Every structure is written in C-alpha cells, then in structure tokens.
C-alpha cells in the first residue's frame, strides 16, 4: 500500500536567521511554510510518502544554522489511493481568512 504522511511542525529559530531558514525550508521538496513571525517561529507542513522521509526532513531542519528546535505537533498517515480523489472547487466550502499571530 502506498502511503501519504501529513505532518505539521513548529520550528523555532533565532530571529536573525529567520529569512535564511525560511529559504532553506522552502527548498525541501516535502515542506510548505504557512506562517512565520519576526520572533522566529515558523509553522510548516510536510507531505511525504514514508515516515522515514518525515524523520529525515525534521533532521535536515534541525541541522540548519540558527534553528533552536523542531517539534512535530501532528502526523497522519493515509492510503495514497484515497488521497487521489479529485474534488471540484464547488465541493469545498468557502473559508474565511483568519489572521493568526504566533
């Protein structure tokens, strides 16, 4: 069975390293950055094909100069075949943008 692993991470970096760290995280093929704060907090998600890729990405982020901590706060594994369903945009409810502070 092919798998899809979805994880969310909180990454704490030194504020002076924030811009460079964001660039490095965005270079990871599995990562997407959703929020960051000037204080050095980053919210990111990973979508991988195995738990090993999740662990490898987390270790890669920990090795970035200026990263203080990486915490996985959510992980879900699904059958990849179930994730292949295509949804029409009309099937997805509208979401109001919520401003979030870290």
C-alpha positions in Angstrom: 0.0 0.0 0.0 1.3 3.4 -1.0 1.2 5.9 1.9 0.9 9.6 2.3 2.2 11.1 5.5 1.0 14.6 6.5 2.8 16.3 9.4 2.8 19.7 10.9 5.8 21.3 12.5 6.6 24.2 14.8 10.2 25.4 14.1 11.9 27.9 16.4 14.8 29.8 15.0 17.0 32.7 16.1 15.2 35.9 14.7 18.4 37.0 12.9 18.4 33.6 11.0 14.7 33.7 10.1 14.9 34.7 6.4 17.7 32.3 5.5 16.0 29.5 7.4 12.7 30.1 5.6 14.6 29.9 2.3 16.2 26.6 3.3 12.9 25.1 4.5 11.2 26.1 1.2 13.9 24.3 -0.7 12.7 21.0 0.8 10.5 19.2 -1.7 8.2 17.9 1.0 7.7 21.2 3.0 5.4 24.1 2.8 5.7 27.1 5.1 2.3 28.5 6.3 3.2 31.2 8.9 6.3 32.8 10.4 6.8 35.5 13.0 9.6 38.1 13.4 10.3 36.4 16.7 11.5 33.3 14.8 8.5 31.0 15.0 7.6 29.0 11.8 4.6 26.8 11.1 5.2 24.3 8.3 3.7 21.1 6.9 5.3 18.1 5.3 3.6 15.8 2.8 5.8 12.7 2.3 5.5 9.1 1.1 7.0 7.5 4.2 7.7 8.1 7.9 11.4 7.9 7.1 11.1 11.0 4.9 9.3 12.8 7.7 12.2 12.0 10.1 14.8 12.9 7.5 13.1 16.3 6.8 12.9 17.1 10.6 16.6 16.2 11.0 17.5 18.4 8.0 15.7 21.3 9.5 17.4 20.8 12.9 20.8 21.0 11.1 20.0 24.4 9.7 22.3 27.0 11.4 20.2 29.1 13.8 17.4 26.5 14.3 16.7 26.1 18.0 14.0 23.5 18.0 11.8 21.5 15.7 8.6 19.9 17.1 6.2 17.7 15.2 2.7 18.6 16.5 0.6 16.5 14.1 1.1 13.4 12.0 -1.5 11.5 9.9 -0.9 8.6 7.5 -3.4 7.8 4.8 -3.6 5.3 1.9 -2.4 7.2 -1.1 -5.2 5.8 -3.2 -7.7 7.6 -1.0 -5.9 10.8 -1.5 -6.1 10.7 -5.2 -9.8 11.7 -5.3 -10.3 14.9 -7.2 -12.7 17.4 -5.7 -14.5 20.1 -7.6 -13.9 23.6 -6.2 -17.7 23.9 -5.7 -17.5 20.9 -3.3 -15.1 22.7 -0.9 -16.8 25.2 1.4 -15.6 28.7 1.4 -13.2 29.6 4.2 -12.8 33.0 5.7 -9.2 34.1 6.2 -8.3 34.1 9.8 -5.4 36.3 10.9 -3.2 34.4 13.2 -0.4 35.6 15.5 2.3 33.3 16.7 
